[in-house]
Amino acid sequence: MTPACLHSLCLLVLYLTAGNGQDGKFSGPLKPMTFSIYEGQEPSQVIFQFKANPPAVTFELSGETDGIFKIEPEGRLYYITALDRETRATHNLQIAALDAQGATVEGPVPIIIEVKDINDNRPMFSQAKYEGSVRQNSRPGKPFMYVNATDLDDPATPNGQLFYQIVIQLPKINDVMYFQINNKTGAISLTQQGAQELDPVKNPSYNLVVSVKDMGGENENSFSDTASVDILVKENIWKAPESVEIIENSTDPHPVKITQVQWNDPGAHYSLAEKEKLPRFPFSIDQEGDIYVTQPLDREEKDSYVFYAAAKDEYGKPLSYPLQIHVKVKDINDNPPSCPSPVTAFEVQENEALGSSIGIFTAHDMDEANTINSILKYKIVEQTPQFPMDGLFLIEEYEGKVQLARQSLKKQDAPQYNLTVEVSDKDFRTLCAVQINIIDINDQIPIFEKSDYGNLTLPEDTAIGSIILTIQATDADEPFTGSSKILYRIVQGDGEGRLGIDTDPHTNAGYVTVKKPLDFETAAISKIVVHAENPEPLVPGVLYNSSSFASFFLFVTDVNEVPVFSQPVFQAEVSEDVAVGTKVGNVMAEDPEGLDIRYSLRGDTQGWLKIDPITGEIFSVAPLDRETESVYRVQVVATEVGGSSLSSTSFFHLALKDVNDNPPRLAKDYTGLFFCYPLSAPGSLVFEATDDDQQTFRGFHFTFALGSESLQKDWEVSKINGTFAKLSTKHTSFEERVYNIPIRISDGGRPPLEGTVNLPVTFCTCVEGSCFRPTGRQDGIPTVGMAVGILLTTFLFIGIILAVVFIRIKKKGKTNVENTQASEVKPLRS
């Protein structure tokens, strides 16, 4: 088809869409009209030919023309640029008819241009990669995540109607799709097979490639886009959530949900518990398991929180272990840089070379270290004075190193420079003051006021820290600088480092101090040579000479010192059964003055040991017993012979190794063992044995047997373990009495020892499970016969008394007999 035909076809479409037919195919009078034009059409096409009615001779166009629509004086309405629905879907125009003088004679009338959509926009996913999770055995068809795409075309037309589908599933087990997508909403859910077969142990994650097409996916010319979807298969719901990051000082309304926990079944009651006691606990949990932060957090106050989430049943009992919740407070740049001090001072010598480092200026930022919020930049913004020129100094942008930049400095030009350093992070700026003091170069050496400080005599027990001598050197360089400060160093005569010299920061005096104990025996006389020097190096051409050296002689006098043991504690080990007189150990001490030493023991409470007073050898003088003391501790005294008879002490620890010298025995008193009489069935009683010897790491291993063969028809003993055994009856025909059963117990040691113990067993009548034992006759308590005799005698005595009373009452007459009897008998009843 020719371009002309295409043009005619286009106009035909416009005509048909607008519904024009008055007075010609594409023309008509001025009246309100609506035209529909497809976007993207070729420009310079006529839309309509309006006809003017006299006196109108021309037309005027206004409204939303956007520079696209034009009208000729003859009334032809056309457009000069292709239309774009996504820029403007409807153009509202007005056309007025004008007379020859330009006055409006008709209109303006509304003309509406509707831009019809074509498929000229590709659908786009909102993100290239999606991540989601689904639990094992989730309900099929229930969405667990969504993907979303947009298309700028008209959603009311097929151009903007989107169609979603899953293109790839990895892995794809047995060619079965575990996931499905709603082709209209982008909702992803499990298929029936996925709900049944997803197993996080076998495949913890899946990757989907999802596509979206416009034109409802029905047109082969539709546009499309793809996105990747990573799906994590989760197993147990009750798991600690990932560490949470909360931006500090949030202005969002609180509380704000930060994470969630969920028990496997509904109905759980949730609570939070602190791991550490805090002044405030800014978290809460609701009964859906949602965890909230209840107030803004400040990372500079606390940068992380750890607490526990617990799930309990309706009775308050924990359903499982609590989950640990980690919250990290994420930094924002809410702290400006801070200067290290109001004024930071550096010193630099005059005549230093260009590029010399003057110092490191380090500002601080309370925001999180090693993040963009705390990365600081340095810049010098002002130098005072600017003499002999500005820009004498340079500061490294990130390191903060201050350097000489233009020329060497001279103190006569300016003894001091003040710099204003701007310190900035990405949002804040702070101005800091830096002071640079120009110090004199070190061209003068320290000179001692005298080179010989004579002789110094000290006892060898002079206290550590004592100042024994003051020395003095002077330096002509500028005071209180590294060029004039004096350090004193001993360069000869003190190889052991017994002396030290501290410098007075105000006077440069040197205080010679005792740092380690002096020793007459090793260094009685020493010539001490001291070198005075500066911490700053001397300038080239200047050297230290003899004026910077001084000396003195140190004489150390002898002090009678106590003997010194070679070690504070001496240890030895022997068997407890060693023969009396056996050497069990020895000690050694020396006297610093070389005097003879005599040894003695102190604290030998058991009387087991003796010591050779000359050699220090220690012997046993009595049998040793580990069961009495497993480690025997005594004190050893070393006393010098002659002199001041000074003494010192050390300790001797003798560990005794066990030998098997104690037979086994019962672990406790077993007098309460009993069987209920008569015995209805054979029974057993358990008892325990022990041994006073040392128990091995495997414990005791005793063997048990009856002490007499004659008892074997009635009793038997069987071992339960290494220390317990049971005594059992073989029948039920026992008398109601006490049986003393001898038991032989062997320990199996080296040599083996055996002990025989008696185990008393009572057969008695039982009452409510306890043994009822009738009380036997005790001394001082009468027998039954005696008790009956005493009772009869008492009745006889009472009868005699009553007979006498009766006879006497009878003599008083019958009238008083009954009353007298009543008063006499009544007390007997009571």
C-alpha positions in Angstrom: 0.0 0.0 0.0 1.3 3.5 -0.9 1.9 6.2 1.7 -1.0 8.1 0.2 -3.2 5.1 0.8 -1.9 4.8 4.3 -2.7 8.5 4.8 -6.2 8.0 3.5 -6.7 5.0 5.7 -5.6 7.0 8.7 -8.0 9.8 7.9 -10.8 7.2 7.4 -10.1 5.7 10.8 -10.3 9.2 12.3 -13.5 9.9 10.5 -15.1 6.7 11.5 -14.0 7.1 15.1 -15.2 10.7 15.4 -18.5 10.0 13.7 -18.3 12.9 11.2 -20.5 12.8 8.2 -22.0 16.3 7.9 -21.4 18.2 4.8 -18.6 16.0 3.5 -16.4 13.2 4.6 -13.9 15.0 6.8 -15.5 18.5 7.0 -18.3 20.2 8.7 -19.5 23.2 10.7 -17.9 24.4 13.9 -19.5 22.5 16.8 -18.3 20.4 19.9 -16.6 17.3 18.6 -14.5 14.4 19.9 -11.8 12.7 17.9 -9.8 9.5 18.7 -6.3 9.2 17.3 -3.8 6.4 17.9 -0.6 7.4 19.5 2.6 7.1 17.5 1.0 8.0 14.1 2.9 10.1 11.5 2.7 13.8 12.1 1.2 16.6 9.8 -2.1 14.8 9.3 -5.4 16.5 9.0 -7.9 15.7 11.7 -10.9 17.7 10.4 -11.9 20.6 8.1 -14.2 23.1 9.8 -16.3 25.4 7.6 -16.9 29.0 8.5 -20.3 30.7 8.4 -20.2 34.4 7.4 -19.2 36.8 8.7 -16.5 34.3 10.1 -13.5 34.2 7.8 -10.9 32.5 10.0 -10.4 30.2 13.0 -8.4 30.4 16.3 -7.2 27.3 18.3 -6.5 27.3 22.1 -6.3 24.9 25.0 -4.0 21.9 25.6 -2.3 22.1 22.3 1.2 21.2 23.7 2.6 22.7 20.5 1.2 19.7 18.6 -2.1 20.8 17.3 -2.6 23.5 14.7 -5.5 25.0 12.7 -5.2 26.8 9.4 -7.3 30.0 8.7 -9.4 27.9 6.3 -10.3 25.6 9.2 -8.1 22.5 8.7 -7.3 21.1 12.2 -4.1 18.9 12.1 -1.2 17.8 14.3 2.5 18.2 13.6 4.0 15.7 16.2 3.3 12.1 16.9 1.0 11.7 20.0 2.0 9.9 23.2 -0.8 8.6 25.3 1.6 8.1 28.3 2.4 11.8 28.1 -1.3 13.0 27.8 -4.2 10.7 27.2 -6.7 13.5 26.4 -6.2 17.0 24.8 -8.9 19.5 25.6 -8.9 22.1 22.8 -11.2 25.1 22.0 -11.8 26.5 18.5 -13.4 29.9 17.8 -14.5 31.4 14.5 -13.4 35.1 13.9 -14.5 37.8 11.5 -12.2 39.9 9.4 -11.6 42.2 12.3 -10.5 39.3 14.6 -13.6 39.4 16.7 -15.2 36.1 17.8 -18.4 35.5 16.1 -18.8 31.8 16.9 -17.5 29.6 19.8 -15.1 28.9 21.2 -16.4 25.3 21.2 -14.7 22.3 22.9 -12.8 19.9 20.8 -11.6 16.7 22.6 -8.8 14.7 21.2 -8.6 11.2 22.7 -5.2 9.6 22.3 -5.7 5.9 21.8 -3.2 3.4 23.2 -0.9 1.2 21.1 1.4 -1.4 22.7 4.6 0.6 22.8 5.7 -0.1 26.4 7.3 -3.2 27.8 6.1 -4.6 31.1 8.7 -4.3 33.9 9.1 -6.2 37.2 9.4 -3.9 40.2 12.6 -5.7 41.0 15.0 -8.0 39.2 15.2 -10.5 42.1 12.6 -11.6 44.6 13.1 -13.5 47.8 10.5 -15.4 49.7 10.0 -18.4 52.0 7.4 -21.1 52.4 7.0 -23.6 55.1 7.0 -27.3 54.6 3.5 -28.8 54.1 1.9 -25.3 53.6 -1.6 -25.3 52.1 -1.6 -25.7 48.3 -2.9 -22.6 46.5 -2.4 -20.3 49.4 -0.1 -17.5 48.3 3.1 -17.1 50.3 4.6 -14.3 48.1 3.9 -12.0 45.2 5.8 -10.7 42.2 4.7 -7.4 40.6 5.2 -5.8 37.2 3.9 -2.6 35.7 3.1 -1.5 32.1 2.6 2.1 31.2 0.2 1.2 28.4 -3.6 1.6 29.0 -4.7 -1.1 31.5 -8.2 -0.9 30.0 -6.8 -2.3 26.7 -5.0 -5.6 26.0 -1.8 -3.6 25.8 -1.7 -3.2 29.6 -3.1 -6.5 30.6 -0.3 -8.6 32.1 0.1 -12.3 32.2 2.5 -14.0 34.7 3.9 -17.5 34.3 6.7 -19.6 35.8 9.3 -20.4 33.1 11.9 -22.4 35.1 12.0 -24.2 38.4 15.4 -25.3 39.8 15.7 -28.0 41.0 12.9 -29.8 39.3 12.5 -33.2 40.9 11.1 -35.9 38.7 9.9 -33.2 36.3 7.3 -32.1 38.9 6.4 -28.5 39.4 6.2 -27.6 43.2 5.2 -24.0 42.6 2.5 -22.2 40.7 1.7 -18.6 40.0 -1.6 -16.8 39.5 -1.2 -15.4 35.9 -3.2 -12.2 36.8 -2.0 -11.3 40.3 1.5 -12.7 40.4 0.7 -14.6 43.6 3.0 -17.6 44.1 1.8 -20.7 46.0 2.5 -24.4 46.3 1.0 -27.0 44.0 -0.5 -30.1 45.5 2.7 -32.0 44.9 4.8 -29.2 46.4 2.7 -29.2 49.5 3.3 -32.9 49.9 6.9 -33.3 48.8 8.8 -30.2 49.7 11.6 -31.2 52.1 14.0 -28.6 53.5 16.5 -31.4 54.4 16.7 -32.6 50.8 16.4 -29.2 49.1 16.4 -26.1 51.4 15.9 -23.6 48.6 14.5 -23.3 45.0 15.0 -20.7 42.3 12.2 -19.7 39.9 12.4 -17.7 36.7 9.1 -15.9 36.3 8.0 -14.0 33.2 5.4 -11.4 32.6 3.8 -10.6 29.2 1.5 -7.9 28.1 -1.4 -8.3 25.6 -2.7 -10.9 28.1 0.0 -13.2 26.9 -2.1 -14.1 23.9 -0.2 -12.2 21.2 3.0 -13.4 19.7 4.1 -9.7 19.4 3.6 -9.0 23.1 6.4 -7.6 25.2 7.8 -9.5 28.2 10.2 -9.3 31.1 11.7 -11.9 33.5 12.7 -11.9 37.2 14.4 -14.3 39.5 12.7 -15.6 42.6 14.6 -17.3 45.4 12.4 -19.4 47.7 13.6 -20.7 51.0 11.9 -23.8 52.3 11.4 -23.5 56.1 10.9 -26.4 58.4 10.2 -25.6 62.1 8.3 -22.4 62.8 9.7 -22.1 66.3 13.2 -20.8 65.4 15.1 -17.7 66.4 14.6 -14.9 63.9 17.5 -13.4 62.1 19.3 -10.5 63.8 17.3 -7.4 63.5 18.7 -4.0 62.6 16.8 -0.9 63.9 17.8 2.5 62.7 18.5 4.7 65.7 16.5 7.7 66.7 13.6 6.7 64.4 10.9 9.3 64.2 8.2 6.7 63.2 5.3 6.3 65.5 6.0 3.7 68.1 5.6 0.8 68.8 7.1 -0.5 65.6 7.1 -4.2 64.7 10.7 -5.4 64.2 10.4 -9.2 64.0 8.2 -12.1 64.8 8.3 -15.5 66.4 5.6 -18.2 66.1 4.9 -21.4 67.8 4.1 -24.4 65.6 0.5 -24.5 66.8 -2.0 -21.7 67.5 -2.9 -20.7 71.1 0.6 -20.2 72.5 1.1 -17.3 75.0 4.2 -15.3 74.2 6.5 -13.2 76.6 9.9 -11.6 76.5 12.6 -11.8 79.1 15.8 -9.7 79.5 19.2 -11.4 79.2 20.8 -8.6 81.2 19.1 -6.2 83.5 18.7 -2.8 81.8 17.5 0.5 83.1 14.8 0.3 80.4 13.6 -2.6 78.3 12.3 -1.0 75.0 10.6 -4.2 73.6 7.2 -5.9 73.7 5.5 -8.8 72.2 1.8 -9.4 71.4 -0.1 -12.7 71.4 0.4 -13.1 67.7 4.2 -13.4 68.3 4.9 -10.0 66.8 7.9 -8.3 68.6 7.9 -4.5 68.7 10.3 -1.8 69.7 8.4 0.6 72.0 10.5 3.7 71.7 13.4 5.2 69.7 16.8 3.7 70.4 20.1 5.4 70.6 23.1 3.5 69.3 25.5 5.7 71.2 23.7 4.7 74.4 23.6 0.9 73.6 24.4 -0.5 70.2 22.8 -4.0 70.5 20.3 -5.9 72.6 19.9 -9.5 73.3 16.7 -10.9 75.0 14.6 -14.0 74.9 11.1 -14.8 73.5 9.3 -17.6 75.3 6.1 -19.5 74.3 4.0 -21.0 77.1 0.8 -23.0 77.2 -2.4 -21.8 78.8 -1.1 -23.0 82.2 2.0 -21.0 82.0 4.3 -23.9 81.3 7.1 -23.4 78.7 6.3 -25.2 75.4 10.0 -25.3 74.4 13.3 -23.5 75.0 13.2 -19.7 74.7 14.5 -18.1 71.5 17.3 -15.6 71.6 16.5 -12.4 69.8 19.4 -10.2 68.6 18.7 -6.5 67.8 21.4 -4.3 66.4 20.9 -0.6 66.5 21.9 0.7 63.1 23.8 3.9 63.1 22.6 7.1 61.5 24.8 10.2 61.2 23.5 12.0 64.2 26.7 13.1 65.8 29.0 15.8 64.5 32.8 15.3 64.7 34.3 16.4 68.0 37.7 17.9 68.6 40.1 15.9 70.7 40.6 19.0 73.0 39.9 22.7 72.9 43.3 23.3 71.5 45.6 20.6 70.1 49.3 21.6 70.4 52.2 20.3 68.3 55.9 21.2 68.3 58.2 21.4 65.4 61.8 22.4 65.3 62.9 25.2 63.2 64.7 24.3 60.0 62.8 21.0 59.6 62.8 19.7 56.1 59.8 20.1 53.8 57.3 17.3 54.2 58.4 16.6 57.8 55.6 15.3 60.0 54.6 17.6 62.7 51.9 15.4 64.3 48.7 13.4 63.8 45.5 15.4 64.5 42.7 12.9 65.3 39.2 14.1 65.8 36.4 11.8 67.1 32.9 10.9 65.9 30.5 9.0 68.2 28.8 7.3 65.2 29.6 3.7 64.4 33.2 3.2 63.6 34.3 2.1 60.1 31.1 3.4 58.5 30.4 6.3 56.2 29.0 8.1 59.2 32.3 8.2 61.1 34.7 8.7 58.2 36.3 12.1 58.8 38.0 14.4 56.4 40.4 17.2 57.5 41.1 20.5 55.9 43.0 23.6 57.0 40.7 26.6 56.5 42.8 29.3 58.3 46.4 30.0 59.3 47.4 32.7 61.8 49.7 34.5 61.3 50.0 34.3 57.5 53.7 35.2 57.7 56.0 34.8 56.0 53.2 33.3 53.8 50.0 31.5 53.9 49.7 27.7 53.4 52.8 26.8 55.4 51.1 23.7 56.6 49.3 20.7 55.0 47.0 18.2 56.6 46.4 14.8 55.1 42.7 14.6 54.1 41.8 11.3 56.0 44.8 10.5 58.1 45.0 13.9 59.8 48.8 14.1 59.5 50.1 17.7 59.7 53.2 18.4 57.6 55.4 21.3 56.5 54.2 22.3 53.1 56.0 25.4 51.8 59.3 26.1 53.6 61.2 25.5 56.8 60.2 27.5 59.8 62.1 30.1 61.7 61.3 31.0 65.3 62.1 34.6 64.7 59.5 34.8 62.0 56.7 33.5 64.4 57.2 31.4 67.5 53.6 30.0 67.2 51.0 29.3 64.5 47.3 28.8 65.1 45.5 26.7 62.6 41.7 26.3 62.1 41.0 22.7 60.9 37.7 21.8 59.5 36.7 18.2 60.4 33.7 16.9 58.4 31.7 13.8 58.0 29.1 13.4 55.2 26.6 15.7 57.0 28.4 17.7 59.7 31.3 20.0 60.0 33.3 21.0 63.1 36.1 23.6 63.4 39.0 22.6 65.7 41.9 24.7 66.9 45.5 23.4 66.4 48.5 25.3 67.8 51.9 24.7 66.4 54.8 25.9 68.5 58.2 26.5 66.8 61.0 25.2 69.0 64.6 26.0 68.9 66.8 23.4 67.0 68.9 21.2 69.2 72.3 22.7 68.7 73.4 22.7 72.4 74.4 19.6 74.3 73.7 19.0 78.0 76.6 20.0 80.3 77.1 18.5 83.8 77.7 21.0 86.5 80.6 18.7 87.6 82.0 15.6 86.1 82.8 13.8 89.4 80.2 13.3 92.1 82.7 11.5 94.4 82.1 8.4 96.4 78.7 7.1 97.7 78.5 4.4 100.4 75.3 2.5 100.9 74.3 -0.7 102.8 73.2 -3.5 100.6 69.7 -3.5 102.2 69.0 0.0 101.0 65.2 0.2 100.3 64.1 0.0 96.7 62.9 3.4 95.5 65.4 5.3 97.7 66.9 8.4 96.1 70.7 8.1 96.7 72.1 11.0 94.7 71.0 14.1 92.8 72.9 15.1 89.7 72.5 18.2 87.5 73.2 19.1 83.9 72.0 22.1 82.0 71.1 22.8 78.3 71.2 26.1 76.6 68.5 25.3 74.1 65.0 26.7 74.6 63.5 25.7 77.9 60.8 23.0 78.2 61.3 21.7 74.7 62.6 18.4 73.5 65.9 20.2 72.7 66.5 21.2 76.3 64.9 18.3 78.2 67.6 16.1 79.6 67.5 12.3 79.9 70.1 10.6 82.1 71.3 7.1 81.1 73.8 4.9 83.0 76.3 3.7 80.4 78.8 1.9 82.7 79.0 0.2 86.0 75.5 -1.1 86.4 75.0 -4.1 84.2 72.4 -5.6 86.5 70.2 -2.5 86.2 70.1 -1.9 90.0 70.0 1.9 89.6 67.8 4.2 87.6 67.7 8.0 87.1 64.5 10.0 86.9 64.5 13.6 85.5 62.7 16.5 87.2 60.6 18.0 84.4 61.0 21.5 85.8 64.7 21.6 86.8 66.3 18.8 84.7 67.8 17.5 87.9 68.5 13.8 87.9 67.5 11.6 90.8 69.6 8.4 91.1 67.2 5.8 92.5 67.6 2.2 93.7 65.5 0.0 91.3 66.7 -3.5 92.4 68.3 -4.7 95.6 72.0 -3.9 96.0 74.4 -6.9 96.6 77.7 -6.6 98.5 78.6 -10.2 97.5 78.4 -9.5 93.7 79.2 -5.8 93.3 80.9 -4.2 96.3 82.5 -1.4 94.4 81.2 0.1 91.1 82.2 3.1 89.0 78.9 4.5 87.7 79.2 6.6 84.5 76.1 8.7 83.5 75.4 10.2 80.0 73.1 13.2 79.8 71.3 13.5 76.4 68.3 15.1 74.8 65.2 13.2 73.4 65.5 15.3 70.3 68.4 14.5 68.0 71.2 17.0 67.7 71.5 18.9 64.5 74.2 17.8 62.1 77.7 18.8 63.0 77.0 18.9 66.8 78.1 15.9 68.9 78.0 15.0 72.5 81.4 15.3 74.3 82.9 14.7 77.7 80.9 17.6 79.2 77.8 15.4 78.9 79.3 12.6 81.0 79.7 12.4 84.8 80.6 9.6 87.2 80.6 8.5 90.9 81.9 5.5 92.8 79.3 3.3 94.6 80.5 1.4 97.6 78.1 -1.2 98.9 78.6 -2.3 102.5 77.8 -5.8 103.8 74.7 -6.5 105.8 74.2 -9.7 107.7 71.4 -11.4 105.8 69.3 -14.4 106.6 70.1 -17.8 105.0 68.3 -18.3 101.7 66.6 -21.6 100.8 67.0 -22.8 97.2 63.2 -23.0 97.0 60.2 -22.0 99.1 58.7 -25.5 99.3 60.4 -28.8 99.1 58.4 -31.8 98.1 58.9 -35.6 98.3 56.8 -38.8 98.0 57.3 -42.2 99.7 55.1 -45.2 100.5 53.5 -45.1 103.9 55.1 -48.4 104.8 58.7 -47.3 104.5 61.0 -48.6 107.2 61.8 -46.3 110.1 65.1 -44.5 109.4 64.5 -44.2 105.7 65.6 -41.0 104.0 62.5 -39.3 102.7 63.9 -36.0 101.4 66.4 -33.2 101.8 66.5 -29.4 101.8 69.2 -26.9 101.0 69.9 -23.3 102.1 72.9 -21.0 101.8 74.0 -18.0 103.9 74.9 -14.9 101.7 77.8 -14.2 104.0 79.1 -17.8 103.7 78.4 -18.8 107.3 77.6 -22.4 108.3 74.0 -23.4 108.6 72.1 -25.7 111.0 68.7 -27.2 110.1 65.8 -28.0 112.4 62.2 -29.0 112.0 59.1 -27.1 113.3 55.5 -28.4 113.3 56.3 -32.1 113.3 53.0 -32.8 115.2 53.0 -36.6 114.5 56.7 -37.0 115.5 57.3 -38.9 112.2 60.5 -37.1 111.0 63.9 -35.9 111.9 66.4 -33.7 110.0 70.2 -33.9 109.8 71.2 -30.5 111.2 74.2 -30.2 108.9 73.2 -31.9 105.6 69.5 -31.1 105.6 68.6 -34.7 104.9 65.2 -35.7 106.4 64.5 -39.2 107.7 61.5 -41.1 109.1 61.7 -41.9 112.8 58.3 -43.5 113.3 55.8 -45.5 111.1 54.0 -43.3 108.6 50.2 -43.6 108.1 48.5 -42.2 105.0 45.1 -42.6 106.5 46.1 -40.1 109.3 47.7 -37.6 106.9 48.0 -38.1 103.2 50.4 -35.1 102.8 52.5 -34.4 105.9 53.6 -30.8 106.1 56.4 -29.5 108.3 58.4 -26.3 108.5 62.2 -26.3 108.0 64.3 -23.7 109.8 67.8 -22.8 108.6 69.9 -20.9 111.2 73.3 -19.4 110.5 76.1 -20.5 112.9 77.8 -17.4 114.4 77.1 -13.9 113.5 73.6 -12.8 114.5 72.2 -16.4 114.4 69.7 -15.2 111.8 67.2 -17.8 110.5 64.8 -18.3 107.7 62.1 -20.9 107.0 60.9 -23.1 104.2 58.4 -25.9 103.9 58.7 -29.6 103.4 55.7 -31.5 102.1 55.8 -35.3 102.2 53.2 -37.1 100.1 52.4 -40.6 101.4 51.5 -43.3 98.8 48.9 -45.7 100.0 49.6 -49.4 100.7 46.9 -51.9 101.5 47.1 -52.0 105.3 43.4 -51.7 106.3 40.9 -54.6 106.0 37.4 -53.9 104.7 34.7 -53.1 107.2 31.0 -52.2 107.2 30.3 -48.7 106.0 27.9 -48.0 108.9 26.2 -49.6 111.9 23.6 -52.1 110.7 21.9 -52.9 114.0 18.5 -52.2 112.6 18.2 -55.0 110.0 15.1 -57.1 110.4 12.6 -59.5 108.8 9.0 -59.7 109.8 8.1 -62.9 111.6 6.9 -65.3 110.5 8.7 -65.1 107.1 6.2 -65.6 104.3 8.9 -65.9 101.6 12.7 -65.7 101.3 13.9 -62.1 101.6 17.1 -60.1 101.2 18.8 -57.3 103.1 21.4 -54.9 101.4 24.6 -53.7 103.2 27.6 -51.7 102.2 31.3 -52.1 102.8 34.2 -49.7 102.8 38.0 -49.5 103.3 40.1 -46.8 105.0 42.8 -47.2 102.3 43.0 -44.9 99.3 40.4 -45.6 96.7 41.5 -46.1 93.1 39.9 -44.2 90.3 37.8 -47.3 89.6 36.6 -47.5 93.2 36.6 -50.4 95.6 36.1 -53.9 94.4 35.2 -56.1 97.4 34.2 -59.8 97.4 31.7 -61.1 99.9 31.2 -64.6 101.5 29.6 -66.2 104.6 31.9 -66.4 107.5 30.9 -70.0 108.3 30.0 -72.9 106.1 27.4 -74.1 108.5 25.3 -71.1 107.6 25.1 -71.9 103.9 21.9 -74.0 104.3 20.1 -71.0 105.7 21.8 -67.9 104.2 23.6 -66.8 101.1 25.6 -63.6 100.2 25.7 -62.2 96.7 27.6 -59.2 95.4 25.7 -56.3 93.9 28.7 -54.1 92.8 32.1 -53.2 94.1 30.9 -52.0 97.5 27.3 -53.3 98.0 26.1 -56.9 98.6 22.9 -58.5 99.8 22.2 -61.1 102.5 19.4 -63.5 101.5 17.4 -66.2 103.3 17.1 -69.6 101.7 13.9 -70.6 103.4 11.3 -69.2 105.8 11.7 -71.4 108.9 13.5 -69.0 111.2 12.8 -68.4 114.9 11.7 -65.1 116.3 15.1 -63.9 117.6 18.4 -62.2 116.6 20.8 -63.9 114.3 24.4 -62.7 114.1 25.7 -63.6 110.6 29.5 -63.4 110.1 30.4 -62.0 106.7 33.9 -62.2 105.2 34.9 -59.2 103.0 38.1 -59.2 100.9 39.5 -56.1 99.2 41.6 -57.8 96.5 44.5 -55.4 97.2 48.3 -56.0 97.2 48.6 -57.8 99.5 44.9 -58.7 99.7 43.3 -58.1 103.2 40.2 -59.7 104.5 37.9 -58.7 107.4 35.1 -60.6 109.1 32.1 -58.6 110.3 29.0 -59.6 112.2 25.7 -58.6 110.6 22.9 -58.7 113.2 19.5 -59.7 111.7 16.3 -59.7 113.8 13.2 -61.8 113.1 10.4 -60.0 114.9 6.6 -59.4 114.8 5.8 -56.4 112.7 3.3 -53.7 113.3 2.5 -51.6 110.3 5.7 -52.6 108.6 7.9 -51.9 111.6 9.5 -54.4 113.9 7.7 -54.7 117.3 10.2 -55.7 120.0 8.9 -56.4 123.5 10.9 -54.7 126.2 13.0 -57.1 128.2 13.7 -57.0 132.0 15.9 -54.1 133.0 17.8 -53.6 136.2 15.7 -52.0 138.9 12.3 -53.1 137.4 10.5 -55.9 139.3 9.5 -59.2 137.7 5.8 -60.2 137.3 5.9 -62.3 140.4 7.4 -59.6 142.5 4.8 -57.2 141.2 1.9 -59.5 142.1 3.4 -60.0 145.7 3.7 -56.3 146.2 0.1 -55.8 145.0 -1.3 -58.4 147.4 0.6 -57.0 150.3 -0.8 -53.6 149.6 -4.4 -54.9 149.5 -3.8 -56.7 152.8 -2.5 -53.6 154.5 -5.5 -51.5 153.2 -7.9 -54.3 154.6 -6.3 -54.1 158.0 -6.7 -50.3 158.1 -10.4 -50.6 157.0 -11.1 -53.2 159.7 -9.7 -51.0 162.4 -11.7 -48.0 161.2 -14.9 -50.1 161.0 -14.5 -51.3 164.7 -14.0 -47.7 165.9 -16.9 -46.3 164.0 -19.2 -49.1 165.4 -18.5 -47.9 169.0 -19.9 -44.4 168.2 -23.4 -45.7 167.6 -25.7 -46.7 164.9 -27.0 -43.2 164.1 -23.7 -42.0 162.8 -22.5 -45.2 161.1 -23.6 -44.5 157.5 -22.4 -40.9 157.4 -19.0 -41.9 158.8 -18.7 -44.7 156.3 -19.4 -42.3 153.4 -16.8 -39.8 154.4 -14.2 -42.5 155.1 -14.8 -44.5 151.9 -14.9 -41.5 149.4 -11.2 -40.7 149.5 -10.4 -44.3 148.7 -12.4 -44.1 145.5 -10.5 -41.1 144.4 
